[in-house]
Amino acid sequence: MADKPVRADKATAVAELTDNFRNSQATLLTEYRGLTVSEITELRRSLGSETKYSVSKNTLAKRAATDAGIEGLDALFTGPTALAFVGGDPVEAAKGLRAFAKAHPVLVIKGGVFEGKAVSAEEVGKIADLESREVLLAKLAGAMKGNLSKAAATFQAPLVKVARLAVALQDKREQDGSAEA
C-alpha cells in the first residue's frame, strides 16, 4: 500500500484505532449491513462496558492495523465494517457477538485478532465455544486441590501403616503375654 498524505482528522482517527488495536485483548470484525441504529445500540450494550464496538472506514482501519503490527486482516476489510475492541474476556465477547448474530442474522462475524494474530470467523466461533476465564480457573483450582489431597494421603500413608503395625505388635504382645500367664 503506497503511503499517501493523510489529513489531520484522518490521522487522529488512525492513531485512535491503532491504540485500540494495541490495547485490546482481542479485536473482532463484523459486517453490520442491515442492522438498525437501535439494534447496533443493543449490540453495544450486550457486549458490556469492556468492549468498544465502533464503525470504521476500511482504509483507516486497515492502516491502523498495519501500524499496530497486525498482518492478515486486509481481506476482511471489505463492505461495511465495525470493530469490537475487547478490553476484557475475549471469550465472553465472542459469545456475545455469536448470540447476537443468531438473533440478528444480518450481522456477520468476519474474523478478528486474538493474541496479536489474525483469526478467521471459524476460529472466532471456536473461541466462543470455550468456557469463560473464571470457569477455566475454577476447574484448574479444583484439579490442583484434588492433586494436593492425593499427595497428602500419599505422604500420610506410611505414618498410618506404622501406627497400624504398632497396634498389631501391641496386640500380639498382649496375646503372647496372656498365653504365657
PyMOL commands that place a pseudoatom at each C-alpha (Angstrom):
pseudoatom trace, name=CA, resn=MET, resi=1, chain=A, elem=C, hetatm=0, pos=[0.000, 0.000, 0.000]
pseudoatom trace, name=CA, resn=ALA, resi=2, chain=A, elem=C, hetatm=0, pos=[1.512, 3.284, -1.052]
pseudoatom trace, name=CA, resn=ASP, resi=3, chain=A, elem=C, hetatm=0, pos=[1.781, 5.922, 1.643]
pseudoatom trace, name=CA, resn=LYS, resi=4, chain=A, elem=C, hetatm=0, pos=[-0.340, 8.938, 0.802]
pseudoatom trace, name=CA, resn=PRO, resi=5, chain=A, elem=C, hetatm=0, pos=[-0.535, 12.180, 2.747]
pseudoatom trace, name=CA, resn=VAL, resi=6, chain=A, elem=C, hetatm=0, pos=[-3.223, 11.887, 5.402]
pseudoatom trace, name=CA, resn=ARG, resi=7, chain=A, elem=C, hetatm=0, pos=[-5.421, 14.722, 6.596]
pseudoatom trace, name=CA, resn=ALA, resi=8, chain=A, elem=C, hetatm=0, pos=[-5.156, 15.664, 10.266]
pseudoatom trace, name=CA, resn=ASP, resi=9, chain=A, elem=C, hetatm=0, pos=[-8.635, 14.369, 11.195]
pseudoatom trace, name=CA, resn=LYS, resi=10, chain=A, elem=C, hetatm=0, pos=[-7.931, 11.064, 9.493]
pseudoatom trace, name=CA, resn=ALA, resi=11, chain=A, elem=C, hetatm=0, pos=[-4.524, 10.879, 11.170]
pseudoatom trace, name=CA, resn=THR, resi=12, chain=A, elem=C, hetatm=0, pos=[-6.119, 11.219, 14.602]
pseudoatom trace, name=CA, resn=ALA, resi=13, chain=A, elem=C, hetatm=0, pos=[-8.719, 8.566, 13.694]
pseudoatom trace, name=CA, resn=VAL, resi=14, chain=A, elem=C, hetatm=0, pos=[-5.942, 6.201, 12.575]
pseudoatom trace, name=CA, resn=ALA, resi=15, chain=A, elem=C, hetatm=0, pos=[-3.962, 6.917, 15.759]
pseudoatom trace, name=CA, resn=GLU, resi=16, chain=A, elem=C, hetatm=0, pos=[-7.028, 6.166, 17.906]
pseudoatom trace, name=CA, resn=LEU, resi=17, chain=A, elem=C, hetatm=0, pos=[-7.744, 2.939, 16.034]
pseudoatom trace, name=CA, resn=THR, resi=18, chain=A, elem=C, hetatm=0, pos=[-4.075, 1.930, 16.301]
pseudoatom trace, name=CA, resn=ASP, resi=19, chain=A, elem=C, hetatm=0, pos=[-4.201, 2.453, 20.082]
pseudoatom trace, name=CA, resn=ASN, resi=20, chain=A, elem=C, hetatm=0, pos=[-7.389, 0.394, 20.244]
pseudoatom trace, name=CA, resn=PHE, resi=21, chain=A, elem=C, hetatm=0, pos=[-5.741, -2.452, 18.284]
pseudoatom trace, name=CA, resn=ARG, resi=22, chain=A, elem=C, hetatm=0, pos=[-2.677, -2.368, 20.567]
pseudoatom trace, name=CA, resn=ASN, resi=23, chain=A, elem=C, hetatm=0, pos=[-4.522, -2.071, 23.896]
pseudoatom trace, name=CA, resn=SER, resi=24, chain=A, elem=C, hetatm=0, pos=[-7.267, -4.643, 23.262]
pseudoatom trace, name=CA, resn=GLN, resi=25, chain=A, elem=C, hetatm=0, pos=[-7.172, -8.263, 24.393]
pseudoatom trace, name=CA, resn=ALA, resi=26, chain=A, elem=C, hetatm=0, pos=[-8.811, -9.122, 21.069]
pseudoatom trace, name=CA, resn=THR, resi=27, chain=A, elem=C, hetatm=0, pos=[-10.492, -7.377, 18.153]
pseudoatom trace, name=CA, resn=LEU, resi=28, chain=A, elem=C, hetatm=0, pos=[-13.467, -8.841, 16.303]
pseudoatom trace, name=CA, resn=LEU, resi=29, chain=A, elem=C, hetatm=0, pos=[-14.504, -7.625, 12.858]
pseudoatom trace, name=CA, resn=THR, resi=30, chain=A, elem=C, hetatm=0, pos=[-18.148, -7.706, 11.816]
pseudoatom trace, name=CA, resn=GLU, resi=31, chain=A, elem=C, hetatm=0, pos=[-20.282, -6.664, 8.891]
pseudoatom trace, name=CA, resn=TYR, resi=32, chain=A, elem=C, hetatm=0, pos=[-23.256, -4.758, 10.223]
pseudoatom trace, name=CA, resn=ARG, resi=33, chain=A, elem=C, hetatm=0, pos=[-25.126, -4.169, 6.936]
pseudoatom trace, name=CA, resn=GLY, resi=34, chain=A, elem=C, hetatm=0, pos=[-28.867, -4.291, 7.555]
pseudoatom trace, name=CA, resn=LEU, resi=35, chain=A, elem=C, hetatm=0, pos=[-28.801, -3.523, 11.286]
pseudoatom trace, name=CA, resn=THR, resi=36, chain=A, elem=C, hetatm=0, pos=[-30.763, -0.545, 12.507]
pseudoatom trace, name=CA, resn=VAL, resi=37, chain=A, elem=C, hetatm=0, pos=[-29.278, 2.052, 14.835]
pseudoatom trace, name=CA, resn=SER, resi=38, chain=A, elem=C, hetatm=0, pos=[-31.308, 0.655, 17.736]
pseudoatom trace, name=CA, resn=GLU, resi=39, chain=A, elem=C, hetatm=0, pos=[-30.021, -2.873, 17.024]
pseudoatom trace, name=CA, resn=ILE, resi=40, chain=A, elem=C, hetatm=0, pos=[-26.420, -1.623, 16.960]
pseudoatom trace, name=CA, resn=THR, resi=41, chain=A, elem=C, hetatm=0, pos=[-27.066, 0.134, 20.271]
pseudoatom trace, name=CA, resn=GLU, resi=42, chain=A, elem=C, hetatm=0, pos=[-28.494, -3.117, 21.651]
pseudoatom trace, name=CA, resn=LEU, resi=43, chain=A, elem=C, hetatm=0, pos=[-25.365, -4.952, 20.433]
pseudoatom trace, name=CA, resn=ARG, resi=44, chain=A, elem=C, hetatm=0, pos=[-23.095, -2.420, 22.143]
pseudoatom trace, name=CA, resn=ARG, resi=45, chain=A, elem=C, hetatm=0, pos=[-24.978, -2.903, 25.416]
pseudoatom trace, name=CA, resn=SER, resi=46, chain=A, elem=C, hetatm=0, pos=[-24.875, -6.691, 25.138]
pseudoatom trace, name=CA, resn=LEU, resi=47, chain=A, elem=C, hetatm=0, pos=[-21.084, -6.661, 24.675]
pseudoatom trace, name=CA, resn=GLY, resi=48, chain=A, elem=C, hetatm=0, pos=[-20.602, -4.892, 28.004]
pseudoatom trace, name=CA, resn=SER, resi=49, chain=A, elem=C, hetatm=0, pos=[-18.583, -1.938, 29.172]
pseudoatom trace, name=CA, resn=GLU, resi=50, chain=A, elem=C, hetatm=0, pos=[-15.185, -3.522, 28.498]
pseudoatom trace, name=CA, resn=THR, resi=51, chain=A, elem=C, hetatm=0, pos=[-15.830, -3.919, 24.766]
pseudoatom trace, name=CA, resn=LYS, resi=52, chain=A, elem=C, hetatm=0, pos=[-15.894, -0.931, 22.442]
pseudoatom trace, name=CA, resn=TYR, resi=53, chain=A, elem=C, hetatm=0, pos=[-17.926, -1.508, 19.256]
pseudoatom trace, name=CA, resn=SER, resi=54, chain=A, elem=C, hetatm=0, pos=[-17.333, 1.110, 16.581]
pseudoatom trace, name=CA, resn=VAL, resi=55, chain=A, elem=C, hetatm=0, pos=[-17.940, 1.540, 12.875]
pseudoatom trace, name=CA, resn=SER, resi=56, chain=A, elem=C, hetatm=0, pos=[-14.853, 2.495, 10.898]
pseudoatom trace, name=CA, resn=LYS, resi=57, chain=A, elem=C, hetatm=0, pos=[-13.791, 3.203, 7.354]
pseudoatom trace, name=CA, resn=ASN, resi=58, chain=A, elem=C, hetatm=0, pos=[-11.950, 0.236, 5.904]
pseudoatom trace, name=CA, resn=THR, resi=59, chain=A, elem=C, hetatm=0, pos=[-8.969, 2.252, 4.676]
pseudoatom trace, name=CA, resn=LEU, resi=60, chain=A, elem=C, hetatm=0, pos=[-8.425, 3.832, 8.096]
pseudoatom trace, name=CA, resn=ALA, resi=61, chain=A, elem=C, hetatm=0, pos=[-8.860, 0.528, 9.942]
pseudoatom trace, name=CA, resn=LYS, resi=62, chain=A, elem=C, hetatm=0, pos=[-6.516, -1.232, 7.528]
pseudoatom trace, name=CA, resn=ARG, resi=63, chain=A, elem=C, hetatm=0, pos=[-3.838, 1.415, 8.050]
pseudoatom trace, name=CA, resn=ALA, resi=64, chain=A, elem=C, hetatm=0, pos=[-4.310, 1.286, 11.831]
pseudoatom trace, name=CA, resn=ALA, resi=65, chain=A, elem=C, hetatm=0, pos=[-3.963, -2.497, 11.862]
pseudoatom trace, name=CA, resn=THR, resi=66, chain=A, elem=C, hetatm=0, pos=[-0.756, -2.225, 9.849]
pseudoatom trace, name=CA, resn=ASP, resi=67, chain=A, elem=C, hetatm=0, pos=[0.564, 0.481, 12.188]
pseudoatom trace, name=CA, resn=ALA, resi=68, chain=A, elem=C, hetatm=0, pos=[-0.248, -1.781, 15.169]
pseudoatom trace, name=CA, resn=GLY, resi=69, chain=A, elem=C, hetatm=0, pos=[1.795, -4.572, 13.581]
pseudoatom trace, name=CA, resn=ILE, resi=70, chain=A, elem=C, hetatm=0, pos=[-1.140, -6.846, 12.757]
pseudoatom trace, name=CA, resn=GLU, resi=71, chain=A, elem=C, hetatm=0, pos=[-0.944, -8.717, 9.479]
pseudoatom trace, name=CA, resn=GLY, resi=72, chain=A, elem=C, hetatm=0, pos=[-3.522, -10.810, 7.635]
pseudoatom trace, name=CA, resn=LEU, resi=73, chain=A, elem=C, hetatm=0, pos=[-6.624, -8.666, 8.051]
pseudoatom trace, name=CA, resn=ASP, resi=74, chain=A, elem=C, hetatm=0, pos=[-6.618, -6.917, 4.661]
pseudoatom trace, name=CA, resn=ALA, resi=75, chain=A, elem=C, hetatm=0, pos=[-9.046, -9.397, 3.108]
pseudoatom trace, name=CA, resn=LEU, resi=76, chain=A, elem=C, hetatm=0, pos=[-11.551, -8.781, 5.930]
pseudoatom trace, name=CA, resn=PHE, resi=77, chain=A, elem=C, hetatm=0, pos=[-11.800, -5.046, 5.279]
pseudoatom trace, name=CA, resn=THR, resi=78, chain=A, elem=C, hetatm=0, pos=[-14.490, -5.251, 2.598]
pseudoatom trace, name=CA, resn=GLY, resi=79, chain=A, elem=C, hetatm=0, pos=[-18.005, -3.926, 2.865]
pseudoatom trace, name=CA, resn=PRO, resi=80, chain=A, elem=C, hetatm=0, pos=[-19.261, -2.035, 5.892]
pseudoatom trace, name=CA, resn=THR, resi=81, chain=A, elem=C, hetatm=0, pos=[-17.014, -2.982, 8.797]
pseudoatom trace, name=CA, resn=ALA, resi=82, chain=A, elem=C, hetatm=0, pos=[-17.436, -2.499, 12.513]
pseudoatom trace, name=CA, resn=LEU, resi=83, chain=A, elem=C, hetatm=0, pos=[-14.745, -3.371, 15.036]
pseudoatom trace, name=CA, resn=ALA, resi=84, chain=A, elem=C, hetatm=0, pos=[-15.297, -4.756, 18.523]
pseudoatom trace, name=CA, resn=PHE, resi=85, chain=A, elem=C, hetatm=0, pos=[-12.236, -3.892, 20.621]
pseudoatom trace, name=CA, resn=VAL, resi=86, chain=A, elem=C, hetatm=0, pos=[-12.336, -6.272, 23.590]
pseudoatom trace, name=CA, resn=GLY, resi=87, chain=A, elem=C, hetatm=0, pos=[-10.816, -4.974, 26.800]
pseudoatom trace, name=CA, resn=GLY, resi=88, chain=A, elem=C, hetatm=0, pos=[-11.981, -7.852, 28.992]
pseudoatom trace, name=CA, resn=ASP, resi=89, chain=A, elem=C, hetatm=0, pos=[-12.502, -11.542, 28.336]
pseudoatom trace, name=CA, resn=PRO, resi=90, chain=A, elem=C, hetatm=0, pos=[-12.359, -12.300, 24.587]
pseudoatom trace, name=CA, resn=VAL, resi=91, chain=A, elem=C, hetatm=0, pos=[-14.384, -15.487, 25.098]
pseudoatom trace, name=CA, resn=GLU, resi=92, chain=A, elem=C, hetatm=0, pos=[-17.320, -13.560, 26.563]
pseudoatom trace, name=CA, resn=ALA, resi=93, chain=A, elem=C, hetatm=0, pos=[-17.212, -11.002, 23.748]
pseudoatom trace, name=CA, resn=ALA, resi=94, chain=A, elem=C, hetatm=0, pos=[-17.114, -13.741, 21.097]
pseudoatom trace, name=CA, resn=LYS, resi=95, chain=A, elem=C, hetatm=0, pos=[-20.060, -15.476, 22.785]
pseudoatom trace, name=CA, resn=GLY, resi=96, chain=A, elem=C, hetatm=0, pos=[-21.983, -12.199, 22.889]
pseudoatom trace, name=CA, resn=LEU, resi=97, chain=A, elem=C, hetatm=0, pos=[-21.367, -11.495, 19.213]
pseudoatom trace, name=CA, resn=ARG, resi=98, chain=A, elem=C, hetatm=0, pos=[-22.313, -15.033, 18.210]
pseudoatom trace, name=CA, resn=ALA, resi=99, chain=A, elem=C, hetatm=0, pos=[-25.535, -14.893, 20.254]
pseudoatom trace, name=CA, resn=PHE, resi=100, chain=A, elem=C, hetatm=0, pos=[-26.439, -11.533, 18.726]
pseudoatom trace, name=CA, resn=ALA, resi=101, chain=A, elem=C, hetatm=0, pos=[-25.671, -12.864, 15.232]
pseudoatom trace, name=CA, resn=LYS, resi=102, chain=A, elem=C, hetatm=0, pos=[-28.025, -15.802, 15.851]
pseudoatom trace, name=CA, resn=ALA, resi=103, chain=A, elem=C, hetatm=0, pos=[-30.799, -13.412, 16.859]
pseudoatom trace, name=CA, resn=HIS, resi=104, chain=A, elem=C, hetatm=0, pos=[-29.972, -10.982, 14.017]
pseudoatom trace, name=CA, resn=PRO, resi=105, chain=A, elem=C, hetatm=0, pos=[-28.700, -12.986, 11.014]
pseudoatom trace, name=CA, resn=VAL, resi=106, chain=A, elem=C, hetatm=0, pos=[-27.690, -9.847, 9.114]
pseudoatom trace, name=CA, resn=LEU, resi=107, chain=A, elem=C, hetatm=0, pos=[-24.730, -9.407, 11.496]
pseudoatom trace, name=CA, resn=VAL, resi=108, chain=A, elem=C, hetatm=0, pos=[-21.796, -11.322, 10.028]
pseudoatom trace, name=CA, resn=ILE, resi=109, chain=A, elem=C, hetatm=0, pos=[-18.657, -12.093, 12.021]
pseudoatom trace, name=CA, resn=LYS, resi=110, chain=A, elem=C, hetatm=0, pos=[-15.763, -11.758, 9.559]
pseudoatom trace, name=CA, resn=GLY, resi=111, chain=A, elem=C, hetatm=0, pos=[-12.863, -12.689, 11.818]
pseudoatom trace, name=CA, resn=GLY, resi=112, chain=A, elem=C, hetatm=0, pos=[-10.563, -10.821, 14.102]
pseudoatom trace, name=CA, resn=VAL, resi=113, chain=A, elem=C, hetatm=0, pos=[-7.346, -10.574, 16.043]
pseudoatom trace, name=CA, resn=PHE, resi=114, chain=A, elem=C, hetatm=0, pos=[-6.582, -12.773, 19.039]
pseudoatom trace, name=CA, resn=GLU, resi=115, chain=A, elem=C, hetatm=0, pos=[-3.283, -12.525, 20.905]
pseudoatom trace, name=CA, resn=GLY, resi=116, chain=A, elem=C, hetatm=0, pos=[-1.821, -10.394, 18.106]
pseudoatom trace, name=CA, resn=LYS, resi=117, chain=A, elem=C, hetatm=0, pos=[-2.636, -12.856, 15.314]
pseudoatom trace, name=CA, resn=ALA, resi=118, chain=A, elem=C, hetatm=0, pos=[-5.358, -12.739, 12.690]
pseudoatom trace, name=CA, resn=VAL, resi=119, chain=A, elem=C, hetatm=0, pos=[-8.107, -15.341, 13.123]
pseudoatom trace, name=CA, resn=SER, resi=120, chain=A, elem=C, hetatm=0, pos=[-10.888, -16.421, 10.780]
pseudoatom trace, name=CA, resn=ALA, resi=121, chain=A, elem=C, hetatm=0, pos=[-14.616, -16.392, 11.505]
pseudoatom trace, name=CA, resn=GLU, resi=122, chain=A, elem=C, hetatm=0, pos=[-14.478, -20.144, 12.219]
pseudoatom trace, name=CA, resn=GLU, resi=123, chain=A, elem=C, hetatm=0, pos=[-11.725, -19.593, 14.773]
pseudoatom trace, name=CA, resn=VAL, resi=124, chain=A, elem=C, hetatm=0, pos=[-13.796, -16.858, 16.431]
pseudoatom trace, name=CA, resn=GLY, resi=125, chain=A, elem=C, hetatm=0, pos=[-16.569, -19.473, 16.696]
pseudoatom trace, name=CA, resn=LYS, resi=126, chain=A, elem=C, hetatm=0, pos=[-14.122, -21.861, 18.375]
pseudoatom trace, name=CA, resn=ILE, resi=127, chain=A, elem=C, hetatm=0, pos=[-13.120, -19.124, 20.812]
pseudoatom trace, name=CA, resn=ALA, resi=128, chain=A, elem=C, hetatm=0, pos=[-16.813, -18.580, 21.579]
pseudoatom trace, name=CA, resn=ASP, resi=129, chain=A, elem=C, hetatm=0, pos=[-17.132, -22.314, 22.323]
pseudoatom trace, name=CA, resn=LEU, resi=130, chain=A, elem=C, hetatm=0, pos=[-14.543, -22.046, 25.103]
pseudoatom trace, name=CA, resn=GLU, resi=131, chain=A, elem=C, hetatm=0, pos=[-15.635, -21.622, 28.680]
pseudoatom trace, name=CA, resn=SER, resi=132, chain=A, elem=C, hetatm=0, pos=[-15.074, -18.289, 30.373]
pseudoatom trace, name=CA, resn=ARG, resi=133, chain=A, elem=C, hetatm=0, pos=[-11.812, -17.484, 32.106]
pseudoatom trace, name=CA, resn=GLU, resi=134, chain=A, elem=C, hetatm=0, pos=[-13.407, -17.757, 35.556]
pseudoatom trace, name=CA, resn=VAL, resi=135, chain=A, elem=C, hetatm=0, pos=[-14.798, -21.240, 34.853]
pseudoatom trace, name=CA, resn=LEU, resi=136, chain=A, elem=C, hetatm=0, pos=[-11.453, -22.442, 33.499]
pseudoatom trace, name=CA, resn=LEU, resi=137, chain=A, elem=C, hetatm=0, pos=[-9.640, -21.041, 36.553]
pseudoatom trace, name=CA, resn=ALA, resi=138, chain=A, elem=C, hetatm=0, pos=[-12.148, -22.735, 38.860]
pseudoatom trace, name=CA, resn=LYS, resi=139, chain=A, elem=C, hetatm=0, pos=[-11.598, -26.064, 37.095]
pseudoatom trace, name=CA, resn=LEU, resi=140, chain=A, elem=C, hetatm=0, pos=[-7.831, -25.625, 37.385]
pseudoatom trace, name=CA, resn=ALA, resi=141, chain=A, elem=C, hetatm=0, pos=[-8.114, -24.830, 41.084]
pseudoatom trace, name=CA, resn=GLY, resi=142, chain=A, elem=C, hetatm=0, pos=[-10.292, -27.914, 41.624]
pseudoatom trace, name=CA, resn=ALA, resi=143, chain=A, elem=C, hetatm=0, pos=[-7.808, -30.120, 39.800]
pseudoatom trace, name=CA, resn=MET, resi=144, chain=A, elem=C, hetatm=0, pos=[-4.929, -28.691, 41.817]
pseudoatom trace, name=CA, resn=LYS, resi=145, chain=A, elem=C, hetatm=0, pos=[-6.831, -29.197, 45.092]
pseudoatom trace, name=CA, resn=GLY, resi=146, chain=A, elem=C, hetatm=0, pos=[-7.552, -32.810, 44.139]
pseudoatom trace, name=CA, resn=ASN, resi=147, chain=A, elem=C, hetatm=0, pos=[-3.885, -33.444, 43.415]
pseudoatom trace, name=CA, resn=LEU, resi=148, chain=A, elem=C, hetatm=0, pos=[-2.874, -31.879, 46.728]
pseudoatom trace, name=CA, resn=SER, resi=149, chain=A, elem=C, hetatm=0, pos=[-5.334, -34.125, 48.573]
pseudoatom trace, name=CA, resn=LYS, resi=150, chain=A, elem=C, hetatm=0, pos=[-3.885, -37.177, 46.834]
pseudoatom trace, name=CA, resn=ALA, resi=151, chain=A, elem=C, hetatm=0, pos=[-0.350, -36.066, 47.717]
pseudoatom trace, name=CA, resn=ALA, resi=152, chain=A, elem=C, hetatm=0, pos=[-1.310, -35.540, 51.361]
pseudoatom trace, name=CA, resn=ALA, resi=153, chain=A, elem=C, hetatm=0, pos=[-2.860, -39.011, 51.502]
pseudoatom trace, name=CA, resn=THR, resi=154, chain=A, elem=C, hetatm=0, pos=[0.278, -40.493, 49.928]
pseudoatom trace, name=CA, resn=PHE, resi=155, chain=A, elem=C, hetatm=0, pos=[2.552, -38.784, 52.443]
pseudoatom trace, name=CA, resn=GLN, resi=156, chain=A, elem=C, hetatm=0, pos=[0.306, -39.786, 55.318]
pseudoatom trace, name=CA, resn=ALA, resi=157, chain=A, elem=C, hetatm=0, pos=[0.067, -43.460, 54.265]
pseudoatom trace, name=CA, resn=PRO, resi=158, chain=A, elem=C, hetatm=0, pos=[3.447, -44.556, 55.744]
pseudoatom trace, name=CA, resn=LEU, resi=159, chain=A, elem=C, hetatm=0, pos=[2.517, -42.983, 59.085]
pseudoatom trace, name=CA, resn=VAL, resi=160, chain=A, elem=C, hetatm=0, pos=[-0.791, -44.812, 59.102]
pseudoatom trace, name=CA, resn=LYS, resi=161, chain=A, elem=C, hetatm=0, pos=[0.981, -48.081, 58.289]
pseudoatom trace, name=CA, resn=VAL, resi=162, chain=A, elem=C, hetatm=0, pos=[3.465, -47.551, 61.132]
pseudoatom trace, name=CA, resn=ALA, resi=163, chain=A, elem=C, hetatm=0, pos=[0.614, -46.823, 63.543]
pseudoatom trace, name=CA, resn=ARG, resi=164, chain=A, elem=C, hetatm=0, pos=[-1.263, -49.959, 62.443]
pseudoatom trace, name=CA, resn=LEU, resi=165, chain=A, elem=C, hetatm=0, pos=[1.939, -52.005, 62.792]
pseudoatom trace, name=CA, resn=ALA, resi=166, chain=A, elem=C, hetatm=0, pos=[2.486, -50.669, 66.321]
pseudoatom trace, name=CA, resn=VAL, resi=167, chain=A, elem=C, hetatm=0, pos=[-1.094, -51.547, 67.291]
pseudoatom trace, name=CA, resn=ALA, resi=168, chain=A, elem=C, hetatm=0, pos=[-0.707, -55.032, 65.776]
pseudoatom trace, name=CA, resn=LEU, resi=169, chain=A, elem=C, hetatm=0, pos=[2.581, -55.605, 67.662]
pseudoatom trace, name=CA, resn=GLN, resi=170, chain=A, elem=C, hetatm=0, pos=[1.000, -54.449, 70.886]
pseudoatom trace, name=CA, resn=ASP, resi=171, chain=A, elem=C, hetatm=0, pos=[-1.967, -56.771, 70.360]
pseudoatom trace, name=CA, resn=LYS, resi=172, chain=A, elem=C, hetatm=0, pos=[0.403, -59.663, 69.639]
pseudoatom trace, name=CA, resn=ARG, resi=173, chain=A, elem=C, hetatm=0, pos=[2.448, -58.972, 72.779]
pseudoatom trace, name=CA, resn=GLU, resi=174, chain=A, elem=C, hetatm=0, pos=[-0.704, -58.834, 74.816]
pseudoatom trace, name=CA, resn=GLN, resi=175, chain=A, elem=C, hetatm=0, pos=[-1.834, -62.158, 73.337]
pseudoatom trace, name=CA, resn=ASP, resi=176, chain=A, elem=C, hetatm=0, pos=[1.587, -63.682, 73.883]
pseudoatom trace, name=CA, resn=GLY, resi=177, chain=A, elem=C, hetatm=0, pos=[1.661, -62.287, 77.419]
pseudoatom trace, name=CA, resn=SER, resi=178, chain=A, elem=C, hetatm=0, pos=[-1.782, -63.719, 78.267]
pseudoatom trace, name=CA, resn=ALA, resi=179, chain=A, elem=C, hetatm=0, pos=[-0.832, -67.065, 76.715]
pseudoatom trace, name=CA, resn=GLU, resi=180, chain=A, elem=C, hetatm=0, pos=[2.268, -67.258, 78.925]
pseudoatom trace, name=CA, resn=ALA, resi=181, chain=A, elem=C, hetatm=0, pos=[0.323, -66.342, 82.021]
for i in range(1, 181): cmd.bond("trace and resi %d" % i, "trace and resi %d" % (i + 1))
show_as sticks, trace
zoom trace
